[in-house]
Amino acid sequence: MKTNSVHFHTTSVNGINIFYREAGLLGAPVILLLHGYPTSSHMFRNLIPMLAAHYHVIAPDLPGFGYSDMPDRKQFIYSFDNLTKTMQGFIDKLELKRFALYVFDYGAPTGYRLAIANPEKITGIISQNGNAYKEGLSEGWSEIRKYWQNPTQENREALRKFTALKITRWQYEEGVDDKSLIAPETYTLDQHFLDRPGNVEIQLDLLSDYRNNVDLYPTFHTYFKVHQPRLLAVWGNKDPYFLPQGAQAYKRDIPGAEVKFYNTGHFALETHLKEIGADILAFMEALPK
């Protein structure tokens, strides 16, 4: 039995140590939280206690992120297929039979692969700026698209700036009216992990592989249409990378999807925790147990 106190664990999955945060009562409905770039489960530090009063909450760090292992690129191919394979091993290791899935940014293409492979496990989906539609991709992807279309070393080097502190901080602050709400430890901790030797190349590998997520969008849409999962999209409407159109597009495949916008940017939990937390709790209350 656990409480809404957060516990910090590490477990080995396919030889990779995966760090995760856990809180709530064992036996309560499970919520699996999947973070995105350039952050880690740290992004959920304030949300977890809110949810843990009613649910069993689990938030892992993806390989190469946060406190999980960062295998060498020669031993581990950094692709979204491989991130998913590791997370599949994680849910198998923890014997998670049923859970709601919270996806953000990179967590979306990872989580949707999991959902396709485990439709019977998914009770519902919460997408917080987790894109699955081409119309959700902003002009902020233009240089990345250029690299997809012409993967030269020069175009790869042009993406290196996305891993610099200036851009890391900008991702937190862009679209936020009151920037004093952004805790400095957010972008500082993210940058600490980005600055580890070898991590920038890992991130460039994942930016390159993201094109395969876009190619998989129709497969994601088929899953949505066939299984009609209960879905709540909670979206910062000033996200510089994932546009509001991407949130609205979920209703095309899941007519009953709920879509809620907040006047903020990419990291919406940093500024609208109480509102998003309340909306998630209301959504979770109606899900099958």
QUINOR-V567886 format. One record per residue. N is the residue number from 1. RES is the residue in one letter. OMEGA is omega in radians with two decimals (999 if undefined). NEAR is the number of other ideal C-beta (glycine too) atoms within 10 Angstrom. D_FIRST is the distance of its C-alpha to the first C-alpha in whole Angstrom. Layout:
# QUINOR-V567886
n & res & omega & near & d_first
N & RES & OMEGA & NEAR & D_FIRST
N & RES & OMEGA & NEAR & D_FIRST
This chain:
# QUINOR-V567886
n & res & omega & near & d_first
1 & M & 3.10 & 7 & 0
2 & K & 3.11 & 16 & 4
3 & T & 3.08 & 12 & 7
4 & N & 2.91 & 16 & 10
5 & S & -3.11 & 11 & 11
6 & V & 3.10 & 18 & 12
7 & H & -3.06 & 11 & 12
8 & F & -3.03 & 10 & 15
9 & H & 2.97 & 12 & 15
10 & T & 3.08 & 13 & 18
11 & T & -3.11 & 15 & 19
12 & S & 3.11 & 11 & 22
13 & V & -3.12 & 21 & 23
14 & N & 3.12 & 15 & 27
15 & G & -3.14 & 11 & 28
16 & I & 3.09 & 18 & 26
17 & N & 3.14 & 15 & 24
18 & I & 3.07 & 24 & 22
19 & F & 3.05 & 19 & 20
20 & Y & 3.07 & 21 & 17
21 & R & -3.09 & 23 & 15
22 & E & 3.10 & 20 & 11
23 & A & 3.11 & 22 & 10
24 & G & -3.07 & 26 & 8
25 & L & 3.00 & 15 & 6
26 & L & -3.08 & 9 & 5
27 & G & 3.06 & 9 & 8
28 & A & 3.08 & 17 & 10
29 & P & -3.03 & 19 & 13
30 & V & 2.95 & 21 & 14
31 & I & 3.09 & 27 & 16
32 & L & -3.08 & 25 & 18
33 & L & 3.14 & 26 & 20
34 & L & -3.08 & 28 & 23
35 & H & 3.11 & 24 & 25
36 & G & -3.14 & 25 & 29
37 & Y & -0.06 & 23 & 32
38 & P & -2.91 & 22 & 32
39 & T & -3.06 & 27 & 29
40 & S & 3.09 & 24 & 25
41 & S & 3.06 & 25 & 22
42 & H & -3.13 & 19 & 23
43 & M & -3.11 & 24 & 24
44 & F & -2.99 & 24 & 21
45 & R & -3.12 & 16 & 20
46 & N & 3.14 & 14 & 21
47 & L & -3.05 & 20 & 20
48 & I & 3.14 & 22 & 16
49 & P & 3.11 & 17 & 15
50 & M & -3.09 & 20 & 17
51 & L & -3.02 & 24 & 16
52 & A & 3.08 & 22 & 12
53 & A & -3.09 & 14 & 13
54 & H & -2.98 & 16 & 13
55 & Y & 3.04 & 22 & 12
56 & H & -2.96 & 20 & 10
57 & V & -3.12 & 29 & 13
58 & I & -3.10 & 23 & 14
59 & A & 3.13 & 27 & 17
60 & P & 2.93 & 30 & 19
61 & D & 3.09 & 23 & 23
62 & L & 3.06 & 27 & 25
63 & P & -3.11 & 23 & 28
64 & G & -3.12 & 25 & 30
65 & F & 3.02 & 27 & 28
66 & G & -3.04 & 23 & 26
67 & Y & 3.01 & 18 & 24
68 & S & 3.11 & 24 & 25
69 & D & 3.06 & 17 & 27
70 & M & -3.11 & 20 & 31
71 & P & 3.08 & 20 & 33
72 & D & -3.12 & 8 & 36
73 & R & 3.12 & 13 & 38
74 & K & -3.13 & 6 & 40
75 & Q & -3.06 & 8 & 37
76 & F & 3.11 & 19 & 35
77 & I & -3.11 & 12 & 37
78 & Y & 3.08 & 21 & 35
79 & S & 3.12 & 16 & 36
80 & F & 3.02 & 20 & 33
81 & D & -3.12 & 14 & 33
82 & N & 3.04 & 18 & 32
83 & L & 3.13 & 24 & 29
84 & T & 3.11 & 20 & 28
85 & K & 3.12 & 19 & 29
86 & T & 3.12 & 22 & 26
87 & M & 3.03 & 22 & 24
88 & Q & 3.07 & 17 & 24
89 & G & 3.13 & 17 & 23
90 & F & -3.11 & 22 & 20
91 & I & 3.06 & 20 & 19
92 & D & -3.13 & 11 & 20
93 & K & 3.14 & 13 & 18
94 & L & 3.10 & 19 & 15
95 & E & 3.11 & 6 & 16
96 & L & -3.08 & 15 & 16
97 & K & -3.12 & 10 & 18
98 & R & 3.11 & 14 & 18
99 & F & 2.93 & 23 & 18
100 & A & -3.03 & 26 & 20
101 & L & 3.04 & 27 & 22
102 & Y & -3.10 & 27 & 23
103 & V & 3.12 & 26 & 26
104 & F & 3.00 & 26 & 28
105 & D & 3.14 & 24 & 31
106 & Y & 3.11 & 22 & 31
107 & G & -3.11 & 29 & 28
108 & A & 3.13 & 26 & 30
109 & P & 3.05 & 27 & 32
110 & T & -3.11 & 27 & 29
111 & G & -3.13 & 26 & 27
112 & Y & 2.99 & 28 & 29
113 & R & 3.09 & 22 & 30
114 & L & -3.12 & 25 & 27
115 & A & 3.12 & 19 & 27
116 & I & -3.11 & 17 & 31
117 & A & -3.06 & 13 & 29
118 & N & -3.05 & 17 & 26
119 & P & -3.11 & 12 & 27
120 & E & -3.11 & 7 & 25
121 & K & -2.95 & 17 & 22
122 & I & 3.09 & 22 & 23
123 & T & -3.13 & 17 & 22
124 & G & -3.10 & 20 & 24
125 & I & 2.98 & 26 & 25
126 & I & 3.13 & 24 & 25
127 & S & 3.08 & 26 & 28
128 & Q & -3.07 & 29 & 29
129 & N & 3.08 & 30 & 32
130 & G & -2.93 & 29 & 31
131 & N & 3.06 & 30 & 35
132 & A & -3.07 & 28 & 36
133 & Y & -3.10 & 20 & 40
134 & K & -3.11 & 12 & 43
135 & E & 3.08 & 13 & 44
136 & G & -3.10 & 24 & 41
137 & L & -3.09 & 20 & 42
138 & S & 3.07 & 15 & 44
139 & E & 3.08 & 10 & 47
140 & G & 3.13 & 16 & 45
141 & W & -2.98 & 16 & 44
142 & S & -3.14 & 9 & 48
143 & E & 3.10 & 14 & 48
144 & I & 3.07 & 20 & 45
145 & R & 3.12 & 14 & 47
146 & K & 3.11 & 14 & 50
147 & Y & 3.09 & 20 & 49
148 & W & -3.06 & 16 & 47
149 & Q & -3.11 & 9 & 51
150 & N & -2.99 & 9 & 53
151 & P & 3.08 & 12 & 50
152 & T & 3.09 & 10 & 53
153 & Q & 3.13 & 7 & 52
154 & E & 3.14 & 9 & 53
155 & N & 3.06 & 16 & 51
156 & R & -3.14 & 15 & 48
157 & E & -3.13 & 11 & 49
158 & A & -3.13 & 14 & 49
159 & L & -3.08 & 17 & 46
160 & R & -3.11 & 12 & 45
161 & K & -3.13 & 10 & 45
162 & F & -3.13 & 21 & 42
163 & T & -3.13 & 21 & 40
164 & A & -3.11 & 14 & 42
165 & L & -3.12 & 14 & 40
166 & K & -3.11 & 10 & 43
167 & I & 3.10 & 15 & 41
168 & T & 3.12 & 21 & 38
169 & R & 3.14 & 18 & 38
170 & W & 3.13 & 15 & 40
171 & Q & 3.10 & 23 & 37
172 & Y & -2.98 & 24 & 35
173 & E & -3.09 & 16 & 38
174 & E & 3.13 & 19 & 40
175 & G & -3.12 & 18 & 40
176 & V & -3.13 & 21 & 39
177 & D & -3.10 & 10 & 41
178 & D & -3.05 & 8 & 39
179 & K & 3.08 & 12 & 39
180 & S & 3.07 & 6 & 38
181 & L & -3.09 & 14 & 34
182 & I & 3.14 & 17 & 34
183 & A & -3.07 & 13 & 32
184 & P & 3.13 & 9 & 34
185 & E & 3.13 & 11 & 31
186 & T & -3.11 & 21 & 30
187 & Y & 3.10 & 24 & 33
188 & T & 3.12 & 12 & 34
189 & L & 3.10 & 18 & 31
190 & D & -3.11 & 25 & 31
191 & Q & 3.08 & 17 & 35
192 & H & -3.13 & 12 & 34
193 & F & 3.09 & 20 & 32
194 & L & -3.06 & 21 & 35
195 & D & 3.08 & 13 & 38
196 & R & 3.13 & 11 & 36
197 & P & 3.11 & 7 & 39
198 & G & -3.03 & 11 & 39
199 & N & -3.14 & 17 & 37
200 & V & 3.12 & 16 & 39
201 & E & 3.07 & 14 & 41
202 & I & -3.12 & 21 & 37
203 & Q & 3.09 & 20 & 37
204 & L & 3.06 & 19 & 41
205 & D & -3.12 & 16 & 40
206 & L & 3.06 & 20 & 37
207 & L & 3.09 & 20 & 40
208 & S & -3.08 & 18 & 42
209 & D & -3.09 & 18 & 40
210 & Y & 3.11 & 21 & 39
211 & R & 3.11 & 15 & 42
212 & N & 3.03 & 13 & 40
213 & N & 3.13 & 21 & 38
214 & V & 3.11 & 17 & 41
215 & D & -3.12 & 9 & 42
216 & L & -3.11 & 17 & 39
217 & Y & 3.12 & 18 & 39
218 & P & 3.09 & 11 & 41
219 & T & 3.07 & 13 & 38
220 & F & -3.09 & 21 & 35
221 & H & 3.10 & 18 & 38
222 & T & 3.08 & 12 & 38
223 & Y & -3.13 & 20 & 34
224 & F & -3.08 & 21 & 34
225 & K & -3.05 & 11 & 37
226 & V & -3.01 & 11 & 36
227 & H & 3.11 & 14 & 33
228 & Q & 3.12 & 13 & 33
229 & P & 2.97 & 19 & 29
230 & R & -3.05 & 19 & 28
231 & L & 3.02 & 20 & 29
232 & L & 3.04 & 24 & 29
233 & A & 3.08 & 25 & 31
234 & V & -2.81 & 26 & 30
235 & W & 2.93 & 27 & 33
236 & G & -2.98 & 27 & 35
237 & N & 3.10 & 16 & 38
238 & K & 3.09 & 18 & 40
239 & D & -3.11 & 26 & 38
240 & P & -3.09 & 15 & 41
241 & Y & -3.07 & 21 & 40
242 & F & -2.99 & 27 & 38
243 & L & 3.09 & 22 & 40
244 & P & 3.12 & 18 & 40
245 & Q & 3.11 & 14 & 42
246 & G & 3.08 & 24 & 39
247 & A & -3.12 & 27 & 36
248 & Q & -3.07 & 17 & 39
249 & A & 3.11 & 23 & 40
250 & Y & -3.09 & 26 & 36
251 & K & 3.09 & 14 & 38
252 & R & -3.11 & 13 & 41
253 & D & 3.10 & 18 & 38
254 & I & -3.05 & 19 & 36
255 & P & -3.13 & 8 & 38
256 & G & -3.13 & 10 & 35
257 & A & 3.05 & 21 & 33
258 & E & -3.13 & 17 & 33
259 & V & -3.13 & 16 & 34
260 & K & 3.14 & 16 & 34
261 & F & 3.12 & 15 & 35
262 & Y & -3.07 & 19 & 35
263 & N & -3.09 & 14 & 38
264 & T & -3.05 & 25 & 36
265 & G & -3.01 & 25 & 36
266 & H & -3.10 & 27 & 34
267 & F & -2.99 & 27 & 31
268 & A & 3.14 & 25 & 31
269 & L & -3.11 & 22 & 27
270 & E & -3.07 & 20 & 29
271 & T & -3.04 & 21 & 32
272 & H & -3.10 & 20 & 30
273 & L & -3.05 & 14 & 26
274 & K & -3.12 & 9 & 26
275 & E & -3.12 & 16 & 28
276 & I & 3.11 & 23 & 27
277 & G & 3.13 & 17 & 23
278 & A & 3.13 & 12 & 25
279 & D & 3.10 & 17 & 26
280 & I & -3.14 & 23 & 23
281 & L & 3.10 & 14 & 21
282 & A & 3.11 & 11 & 24
283 & F & -3.09 & 19 & 24
284 & M & -3.09 & 20 & 21
285 & E & -3.07 & 8 & 21
286 & A & -3.09 & 10 & 24
287 & L & 3.01 & 17 & 23
288 & P & -3.09 & 9 & 22
289 & K & 999 & 6 & 18
